[in-house]
């Protein structure tokens, strides 16, 4: 039986996000530090995971930066995952689909989530109901069971 090899939080963060191209080496290092802090406490918040006020404000600046788009931040992780899945072997795919419905949330009713008009609300709702404020989220986890000889 082969033992699993787990990385510590720093190694994992560097491995998954270290290659992100955010246009500035400081942003790229900050991304790795944030990922490391969140990996240390995966159920925690950004506020609870970062050590001090300046790190927290730097994290918020990074997340608001147009150069730190979701695509750029996750590109190294996606590349690594795709490369790992290209190797022959047996894989187990675990999938979850969740609908997140904010229709009854008090602040969503009051503000209509940034005053979405009925057309946008129809697009956001998988059921075509302009009064529902919801969206679906689908995640798939790929686990390699064994490599083929």
SEMI-774864 format. One line per field, with one value per residue: residue number from 1; chain; x, y, z of N, C-alpha, C in turn. Coordinates in nm, 3 decimals. Layout:
BEGIN
seq NUM | ...;
mol A | ...;
n.u X | ...;
n.v Y | ...;
n.w Z | ...;
ca.u X | ...;
ca.v Y | ...;
ca.w Z | ...;
c.u X | ...;
c.v Y | ...;
c.w Z | ...;
//
This chain:
BEGIN
seq 1 | 2 | 3 | 4 | 5 | 6 | 7 | 8 | 9 | 10 | 11 | 12 | 13 | 14 | 15 | 16 | 17 | 18 | 19 | 20 | 21 | 22 | 23 | 24 | 25 | 26 | 27 | 28 | 29 | 30 | 31 | 32 | 33 | 34 | 35 | 36 | 37 | 38 | 39 | 40 | 41 | 42 | 43 | 44 | 45 | 46 | 47 | 48 | 49 | 50 | 51 | 52 | 53 | 54 | 55 | 56 | 57 | 58 | 59 | 60 | 61 | 62 | 63 | 64 | 65 | 66 | 67 | 68 | 69 | 70 | 71 | 72 | 73 | 74 | 75 | 76 | 77 | 78 | 79 | 80 | 81 | 82 | 83 | 84 | 85 | 86 | 87 | 88 | 89 | 90 | 91 | 92 | 93 | 94 | 95 | 96 | 97 | 98 | 99 | 100 | 101 | 102 | 103 | 104 | 105 | 106 | 107 | 108 | 109 | 110 | 111 | 112 | 113 | 114 | 115 | 116 | 117 | 118 | 119 | 120 | 121 | 122 | 123 | 124 | 125 | 126 | 127 | 128 | 129 | 130 | 131 | 132 | 133 | 134 | 135 | 136 | 137 | 138 | 139 | 140 | 141 | 142 | 143 | 144 | 145 | 146 | 147 | 148 | 149;
mol A | A | A | A | A | A | A | A | A | A | A | A | A | A | A | A | A | A | A | A | A | A | A | A | A | A | A | A | A | A | A | A | A | A | A | A | A | A | A | A | A | A | A | A | A | A | A | A | A | A | A | A | A | A | A | A | A | A | A | A | A | A | A | A | A | A | A | A | A | A | A | A | A | A | A | A | A | A | A | A | A | A | A | A | A | A | A | A | A | A | A | A | A | A | A | A | A | A | A | A | A | A | A | A | A | A | A | A | A | A | A | A | A | A | A | A | A | A | A | A | A | A | A | A | A | A | A | A | A | A | A | A | A | A | A | A | A | A | A | A | A | A | A | A | A | A | A | A | A;
n.u 0.083 | 0.055 | 0.163 | -0.005 | 0.108 | 0.124 | 0.134 | 0.269 | 0.104 | 0.239 | 0.398 | 0.192 | 0.043 | 0.235 | 0.280 | 0.027 | -0.046 | 0.179 | 0.272 | 0.113 | 0.039 | 0.030 | 0.112 | 0.278 | 0.534 | 0.499 | 0.222 | 0.188 | 0.335 | 0.184 | -0.058 | 0.016 | 0.078 | -0.175 | -0.321 | -0.184 | -0.238 | -0.518 | -0.529 | -0.427 | -0.634 | -0.900 | -1.177 | -1.194 | -1.216 | -1.105 | -1.042 | -1.002 | -0.790 | -0.561 | -0.276 | -0.246 | -0.366 | -0.258 | -0.187 | -0.440 | -0.570 | -0.405 | -0.468 | -0.739 | -0.701 | -0.564 | -0.764 | -0.949 | -0.818 | -0.797 | -0.613 | -0.590 | -0.766 | -1.017 | -0.954 | -0.676 | -0.572 | -0.638 | -0.519 | -0.257 | -0.327 | -0.534 | -0.388 | -0.205 | -0.381 | -0.504 | -0.279 | -0.211 | -0.432 | -0.404 | -0.238 | -0.225 | -0.455 | -0.670 | -0.952 | -1.150 | -1.440 | -1.592 | -1.887 | -2.071 | -2.368 | -2.508 | -2.771 | -2.788 | -2.993 | -3.109 | -3.343 | -3.519 | -3.366 | -3.320 | -3.179 | -3.149 | -3.409 | -3.469 | -3.277 | -3.269 | -3.046 | -2.822 | -3.005 | -3.108 | -3.251 | -3.559 | -3.502 | -3.228 | -3.247 | -3.401 | -3.213 | -3.026 | -3.162 | -3.214 | -3.465 | -3.615 | -3.764 | -3.835 | -3.848 | -3.695 | -3.379 | -3.115 | -2.855 | -2.680 | -2.426 | -2.167 | -1.942 | -1.657 | -1.456 | -1.156 | -1.010 | -0.724 | -0.706 | -0.536 | -0.233 | -0.192 | -0.004;
n.v -0.119 | 0.219 | 0.510 | 0.818 | 1.142 | 1.429 | 1.779 | 2.048 | 2.352 | 2.579 | 2.469 | 2.359 | 2.591 | 2.733 | 2.548 | 2.534 | 2.801 | 2.949 | 3.000 | 3.197 | 3.466 | 3.778 | 4.025 | 4.165 | 4.103 | 4.131 | 4.109 | 3.846 | 3.706 | 3.778 | 3.652 | 3.381 | 3.382 | 3.442 | 3.219 | 3.020 | 3.095 | 3.060 | 2.788 | 2.681 | 2.718 | 2.611 | 2.651 | 2.900 | 3.263 | 3.526 | 3.746 | 3.626 | 3.457 | 3.593 | 3.752 | 4.021 | 4.365 | 4.506 | 4.298 | 4.194 | 4.413 | 4.431 | 4.187 | 4.231 | 4.440 | 4.301 | 4.119 | 4.294 | 4.397 | 4.451 | 4.308 | 4.071 | 3.856 | 3.594 | 3.396 | 3.438 | 3.401 | 3.136 | 2.994 | 2.853 | 2.638 | 2.514 | 2.437 | 2.257 | 2.060 | 1.972 | 1.868 | 1.658 | 1.495 | 1.406 | 1.193 | 0.841 | 0.625 | 0.511 | 0.684 | 0.845 | 1.023 | 1.269 | 1.435 | 1.732 | 1.912 | 2.212 | 2.425 | 2.759 | 2.961 | 3.276 | 3.405 | 3.433 | 3.564 | 3.825 | 4.075 | 4.047 | 4.062 | 4.325 | 4.484 | 4.369 | 4.248 | 4.435 | 4.571 | 4.415 | 4.395 | 4.262 | 4.110 | 4.037 | 3.897 | 3.680 | 3.552 | 3.482 | 3.299 | 2.954 | 2.860 | 3.039 | 3.228 | 3.547 | 3.654 | 3.500 | 3.477 | 3.320 | 3.076 | 2.812 | 2.582 | 2.382 | 2.134 | 1.931 | 1.673 | 1.517 | 1.209 | 1.025 | 0.687 | 0.472 | 0.434 | 0.337 | 0.061;
n.w 0.000 | -0.087 | 0.075 | 0.141 | 0.050 | 0.219 | 0.201 | 0.397 | 0.505 | 0.398 | 0.191 | 0.034 | -0.040 | -0.187 | -0.390 | -0.516 | -0.579 | -0.631 | -0.889 | -0.998 | -1.213 | -1.149 | -1.218 | -1.046 | -0.822 | -0.548 | -0.511 | -0.591 | -0.396 | -0.174 | -0.232 | -0.201 | 0.072 | 0.182 | 0.095 | 0.234 | 0.501 | 0.506 | 0.449 | 0.680 | 0.857 | 0.742 | 0.778 | 0.869 | 0.857 | 0.636 | 0.788 | 1.040 | 0.986 | 0.903 | 1.045 | 1.139 | 1.123 | 0.900 | 0.724 | 0.676 | 0.551 | 0.327 | 0.209 | 0.143 | -0.041 | -0.241 | -0.323 | -0.429 | -0.642 | -0.990 | -1.135 | -1.009 | -1.091 | -1.078 | -1.265 | -1.309 | -1.051 | -0.993 | -1.199 | -1.183 | -1.013 | -1.160 | -1.390 | -1.278 | -1.181 | -1.421 | -1.556 | -1.382 | -1.413 | -1.670 | -1.676 | -1.726 | -1.558 | -1.290 | -1.186 | -0.937 | -0.930 | -0.748 | -0.709 | -0.641 | -0.633 | -0.552 | -0.462 | -0.395 | -0.225 | -0.180 | -0.150 | 0.070 | 0.251 | 0.477 | 0.424 | 0.151 | 0.059 | 0.129 | -0.005 | -0.251 | -0.351 | -0.458 | -0.613 | -0.833 | -1.151 | -1.292 | -1.521 | -1.494 | -1.255 | -1.342 | -1.503 | -1.309 | -1.156 | -1.161 | -1.205 | -1.342 | -1.208 | -1.130 | -0.879 | -0.714 | -0.565 | -0.640 | -0.702 | -0.871 | -0.769 | -0.873 | -0.796 | -0.853 | -0.739 | -0.806 | -0.761 | -0.773 | -0.804 | -0.870 | -1.054 | -1.396 | -1.523;
ca.u 0.000 | 0.133 | 0.118 | -0.030 | 0.205 | 0.057 | 0.223 | 0.225 | 0.029 | 0.328 | 0.431 | 0.072 | 0.011 | 0.334 | 0.256 | -0.099 | -0.065 | 0.307 | 0.296 | 0.015 | 0.095 | -0.057 | 0.170 | 0.363 | 0.584 | 0.442 | 0.087 | 0.203 | 0.376 | 0.070 | -0.153 | 0.065 | 0.063 | -0.318 | -0.359 | -0.124 | -0.315 | -0.649 | -0.510 | -0.403 | -0.765 | -0.990 | -1.311 | -1.184 | -1.239 | -0.984 | -1.015 | -0.951 | -0.671 | -0.443 | -0.225 | -0.260 | -0.448 | -0.196 | -0.201 | -0.581 | -0.596 | -0.335 | -0.549 | -0.855 | -0.654 | -0.536 | -0.889 | -1.018 | -0.734 | -0.841 | -0.511 | -0.601 | -0.894 | -1.033 | -0.881 | -0.531 | -0.540 | -0.652 | -0.454 | -0.159 | -0.398 | -0.602 | -0.285 | -0.153 | -0.485 | -0.518 | -0.161 | -0.221 | -0.540 | -0.365 | -0.162 | -0.315 | -0.484 | -0.811 | -0.990 | -1.280 | -1.490 | -1.698 | -1.950 | -2.176 | -2.439 | -2.579 | -2.838 | -2.784 | -3.113 | -3.109 | -3.472 | -3.583 | -3.270 | -3.374 | -3.114 | -3.174 | -3.542 | -3.467 | -3.191 | -3.281 | -2.907 | -2.773 | -3.116 | -3.115 | -3.380 | -3.625 | -3.434 | -3.107 | -3.290 | -3.440 | -3.090 | -2.959 | -3.241 | -3.227 | -3.607 | -3.679 | -3.852 | -3.770 | -3.849 | -3.597 | -3.240 | -3.043 | -2.768 | -2.632 | -2.281 | -2.132 | -1.801 | -1.615 | -1.324 | -1.099 | -0.914 | -0.658 | -0.706 | -0.407 | -0.176 | -0.186 | 0.136;
ca.v 0.000 | 0.343 | 0.612 | 0.950 | 1.244 | 1.556 | 1.894 | 2.142 | 2.465 | 2.664 | 2.396 | 2.349 | 2.722 | 2.762 | 2.454 | 2.562 | 2.940 | 3.015 | 3.038 | 3.296 | 3.584 | 3.888 | 4.151 | 4.226 | 3.997 | 4.148 | 4.050 | 3.701 | 3.658 | 3.797 | 3.545 | 3.258 | 3.399 | 3.431 | 3.077 | 2.948 | 3.128 | 2.996 | 2.642 | 2.649 | 2.714 | 2.614 | 2.698 | 3.035 | 3.375 | 3.601 | 3.829 | 3.543 | 3.381 | 3.679 | 3.784 | 4.159 | 4.455 | 4.539 | 4.181 | 4.186 | 4.518 | 4.389 | 4.081 | 4.292 | 4.513 | 4.201 | 4.065 | 4.399 | 4.436 | 4.395 | 4.217 | 3.943 | 3.796 | 3.453 | 3.316 | 3.449 | 3.346 | 2.991 | 2.931 | 2.749 | 2.522 | 2.445 | 2.374 | 2.142 | 1.958 | 1.915 | 1.785 | 1.536 | 1.411 | 1.356 | 1.069 | 0.725 | 0.568 | 0.502 | 0.802 | 0.847 | 1.160 | 1.297 | 1.558 | 1.788 | 2.026 | 2.279 | 2.549 | 2.858 | 3.043 | 3.389 | 3.473 | 3.466 | 3.635 | 3.957 | 4.184 | 4.028 | 4.115 | 4.471 | 4.547 | 4.295 | 4.223 | 4.540 | 4.615 | 4.340 | 4.409 | 4.133 | 4.030 | 3.979 | 3.798 | 3.561 | 3.485 | 3.429 | 3.189 | 2.841 | 2.827 | 3.144 | 3.306 | 3.675 | 3.688 | 3.417 | 3.518 | 3.197 | 3.026 | 2.677 | 2.565 | 2.243 | 2.105 | 1.793 | 1.640 | 1.402 | 1.137 | 0.918 | 0.564 | 0.406 | 0.456 | 0.219 | 0.024;
ca.w 0.000 | -0.096 | 0.168 | 0.086 | 0.087 | 0.241 | 0.216 | 0.500 | 0.447 | 0.318 | 0.068 | -0.047 | -0.096 | -0.292 | -0.499 | -0.585 | -0.619 | -0.650 | -1.028 | -1.045 | -1.278 | -1.110 | -1.263 | -0.944 | -0.735 | -0.414 | -0.512 | -0.602 | -0.263 | -0.083 | -0.262 | -0.138 | 0.218 | 0.214 | 0.076 | 0.346 | 0.622 | 0.496 | 0.455 | 0.820 | 0.921 | 0.626 | 0.810 | 0.920 | 0.767 | 0.604 | 0.906 | 1.148 | 0.946 | 0.888 | 1.179 | 1.185 | 1.044 | 0.771 | 0.637 | 0.637 | 0.452 | 0.206 | 0.150 | 0.080 | -0.160 | -0.343 | -0.374 | -0.505 | -0.755 | -1.118 | -1.187 | -0.937 | -1.128 | -1.043 | -1.363 | -1.285 | -0.919 | -0.993 | -1.315 | -1.147 | -0.957 | -1.270 | -1.473 | -1.204 | -1.179 | -1.556 | -1.583 | -1.302 | -1.468 | -1.802 | -1.664 | -1.726 | -1.428 | -1.252 | -1.110 | -0.872 | -0.937 | -0.651 | -0.754 | -0.557 | -0.688 | -0.445 | -0.498 | -0.288 | -0.244 | -0.086 | -0.165 | 0.198 | 0.337 | 0.511 | 0.352 | 0.008 | 0.032 | 0.140 | -0.106 | -0.377 | -0.389 | -0.547 | -0.699 | -0.958 | -1.217 | -1.311 | -1.625 | -1.436 | -1.156 | -1.416 | -1.544 | -1.190 | -1.100 | -1.253 | -1.221 | -1.419 | -1.122 | -1.109 | -0.737 | -0.644 | -0.576 | -0.613 | -0.807 | -0.848 | -0.758 | -0.896 | -0.770 | -0.875 | -0.685 | -0.877 | -0.676 | -0.849 | -0.725 | -0.896 | -1.188 | -1.480 | -1.551;
c.u 0.088 | 0.075 | 0.094 | 0.078 | 0.131 | 0.162 | 0.176 | 0.163 | 0.116 | 0.361 | 0.310 | 0.040 | 0.107 | 0.310 | 0.134 | -0.111 | 0.064 | 0.335 | 0.199 | 0.086 | 0.002 | 0.002 | 0.262 | 0.404 | 0.526 | 0.301 | 0.095 | 0.244 | 0.261 | -0.034 | -0.112 | 0.049 | -0.084 | -0.363 | -0.305 | -0.204 | -0.451 | -0.638 | -0.486 | -0.534 | -0.872 | -1.131 | -1.311 | -1.214 | -1.105 | -0.943 | -0.953 | -0.820 | -0.545 | -0.406 | -0.251 | -0.337 | -0.387 | -0.203 | -0.344 | -0.613 | -0.526 | -0.409 | -0.671 | -0.815 | -0.627 | -0.665 | -0.968 | -0.941 | -0.783 | -0.737 | -0.514 | -0.737 | -0.898 | -0.951 | -0.730 | -0.490 | -0.541 | -0.580 | -0.349 | -0.225 | -0.466 | -0.502 | -0.232 | -0.255 | -0.501 | -0.400 | -0.167 | -0.325 | -0.507 | -0.287 | -0.259 | -0.335 | -0.633 | -0.841 | -1.130 | -1.324 | -1.606 | -1.756 | -2.059 | -2.237 | -2.524 | -2.648 | -2.837 | -2.897 | -3.117 | -3.242 | -3.533 | -3.489 | -3.317 | -3.310 | -3.134 | -3.311 | -3.541 | -3.392 | -3.206 | -3.144 | -2.864 | -2.876 | -3.115 | -3.251 | -3.435 | -3.555 | -3.309 | -3.144 | -3.335 | -3.318 | -3.023 | -3.032 | -3.253 | -3.373 | -3.682 | -3.774 | -3.782 | -3.764 | -3.748 | -3.458 | -3.155 | -2.948 | -2.721 | -2.480 | -2.252 | -1.981 | -1.774 | -1.475 | -1.278 | -0.992 | -0.855 | -0.647 | -0.575 | -0.362 | -0.177 | -0.039 | 0.179;
c.v 0.125 | 0.447 | 0.744 | 1.046 | 1.377 | 1.664 | 1.977 | 2.263 | 2.552 | 2.596 | 2.387 | 2.481 | 2.759 | 2.674 | 2.492 | 2.703 | 3.014 | 3.061 | 3.141 | 3.418 | 3.702 | 4.025 | 4.219 | 4.116 | 4.008 | 4.089 | 3.899 | 3.640 | 3.669 | 3.688 | 3.415 | 3.267 | 3.384 | 3.285 | 2.993 | 2.971 | 3.059 | 2.844 | 2.597 | 2.637 | 2.722 | 2.663 | 2.842 | 3.140 | 3.440 | 3.684 | 3.747 | 3.473 | 3.466 | 3.741 | 3.926 | 4.243 | 4.483 | 4.421 | 4.168 | 4.290 | 4.487 | 4.278 | 4.136 | 4.370 | 4.415 | 4.151 | 4.166 | 4.438 | 4.373 | 4.298 | 4.082 | 3.881 | 3.649 | 3.365 | 3.319 | 3.385 | 3.194 | 2.920 | 2.827 | 2.622 | 2.443 | 2.374 | 2.247 | 2.027 | 1.892 | 1.826 | 1.654 | 1.441 | 1.356 | 1.225 | 0.951 | 0.670 | 0.556 | 0.618 | 0.785 | 0.992 | 1.176 | 1.432 | 1.601 | 1.907 | 2.084 | 2.402 | 2.640 | 2.957 | 3.150 | 3.465 | 3.517 | 3.540 | 3.780 | 4.068 | 4.170 | 4.082 | 4.267 | 4.535 | 4.486 | 4.272 | 4.319 | 4.578 | 4.548 | 4.367 | 4.270 | 4.049 | 3.964 | 3.874 | 3.669 | 3.482 | 3.418 | 3.308 | 3.076 | 2.806 | 2.935 | 3.230 | 3.436 | 3.715 | 3.606 | 3.470 | 3.398 | 3.166 | 2.887 | 2.673 | 2.416 | 2.228 | 1.959 | 1.776 | 1.513 | 1.338 | 1.026 | 0.796 | 0.490 | 0.438 | 0.324 | 0.188 | 0.068;
c.w 0.000 | -0.001 | 0.095 | 0.134 | 0.098 | 0.259 | 0.334 | 0.429 | 0.357 | 0.185 | -0.024 | -0.115 | -0.208 | -0.414 | -0.582 | -0.641 | -0.652 | -0.792 | -1.082 | -1.100 | -1.254 | -1.144 | -1.164 | -0.846 | -0.594 | -0.405 | -0.513 | -0.468 | -0.164 | -0.106 | -0.195 | 0.014 | 0.260 | 0.202 | 0.191 | 0.474 | 0.620 | 0.501 | 0.599 | 0.897 | 0.811 | 0.655 | 0.860 | 0.815 | 0.735 | 0.726 | 1.018 | 1.115 | 0.935 | 1.022 | 1.228 | 1.082 | 0.907 | 0.674 | 0.588 | 0.530 | 0.319 | 0.133 | 0.079 | -0.046 | -0.274 | -0.406 | -0.456 | -0.631 | -0.885 | -1.178 | -1.118 | -0.965 | -1.085 | -1.137 | -1.337 | -1.153 | -0.922 | -1.107 | -1.276 | -1.093 | -1.069 | -1.360 | -1.406 | -1.202 | -1.315 | -1.591 | -1.506 | -1.360 | -1.607 | -1.794 | -1.658 | -1.585 | -1.407 | -1.158 | -1.052 | -0.869 | -0.840 | -0.688 | -0.658 | -0.630 | -0.576 | -0.501 | -0.377 | -0.315 | -0.136 | -0.089 | -0.032 | 0.294 | 0.355 | 0.427 | 0.201 | -0.029 | 0.034 | 0.024 | -0.244 | -0.438 | -0.500 | -0.652 | -0.836 | -1.023 | -1.248 | -1.416 | -1.570 | -1.333 | -1.226 | -1.460 | -1.425 | -1.133 | -1.199 | -1.281 | -1.297 | -1.338 | -1.086 | -0.963 | -0.657 | -0.669 | -0.539 | -0.727 | -0.770 | -0.845 | -0.776 | -0.879 | -0.798 | -0.819 | -0.754 | -0.788 | -0.761 | -0.759 | -0.744 | -1.037 | -1.266 | -1.512 | -1.690;
//
